[in-house]
Amino acid sequence: MSETSESLVAAPVSPGRAKFLRFLVRDAGVLLALVLITLFFSVTAPYFATPGNALKIFVQIAINTVLAAGMTFVILTGGIDLSVGSVLALCTVVGATVMIDESLSPAVAITLALLACMATGAACGFLNGWISTRWKIPSFIVTLGMLNMAAGAARVVSDNSTITGLPQSFVDFGNLIIGGFLPSIFLVAVLVIAAGWFVLRFTVFGRMIFAVGTNDEAVRLSGHNPDFYKVAAFTISGLTAGIAAMVYLLRLNIGSPIAGVGYELNAIAAVIIGGTSLSGGKGSIIGTLVGACILQVLSTGLQLLGVGDNFKPIVIGLVIVLAVILDAYRERLLRKIR
């Protein structure tokens, strides 16, 4: 019996079968988990399987999806960005301040607000990456510092107050439901995910992001500068925080210096649950979208089941820990397949 087992383990796996097994282990498993969780709550939770609840989930998932898209680039390089929530708050007050300028027409104000949010977020992300790579400081520490600086800057810019009175055309677009089931802000999130997927899947830059996370010394020896790609990944994370700030403004119609509290943890959780390895070099931005869906479906389902707000973080935290544990076993299985 042992000889038979050894021969099975040692038997070579055909390239086609190995590719299929890698897909099942790395990608399909997360999607299957989402399907099973959705089916469970559809059966057990009242009003879960209704069009109105699906619309609510799409609305609530948009901000975290955009943030997690940028976070995926950072984690793929082996870094972490704890500042995105505070950067989002800073960008909301910057964007709202621009939009309420009465000297500008609504179209100009909205356009300038979008550019200001993206520029502010990208600048914060660039500083995170540049400081981390220039002085070889762990990104955890650098982004923790940026978290506090951006939060303080948001209070200074807004004079510690909420900014209201955004253009009505902007508010109307935020409330728009396309085709009767797709919120406009979720469509923005899907476009960000699609852009990230294209970059990671079909560009040299995307392949280098994976390579830096796998072995940055090998990238250096091949004639490329890994620090450039690390800085670029943090800049992208800041840029998506700026876009997420515009989504926040579309959804809530206010610029708030306390917006985004805890958002960085939800973004990191979505990336990890989606199958991206914390060690870098392995993952998928589509998996990140699925991970964000899992988080929101869990939160909504638990709420409809009557689970209190004190217990929901416990359940979601256990799911995150389980995802990290499964990541370790997934990597071992993938090595066996290879």
Order of alpha helices (4+ residues) and beta strands (2+ residues): alpha-alpha-alpha-alpha-alpha-alpha-alpha-alpha-beta-beta-alpha-alpha-alpha-alpha-alpha-alpha-alpha
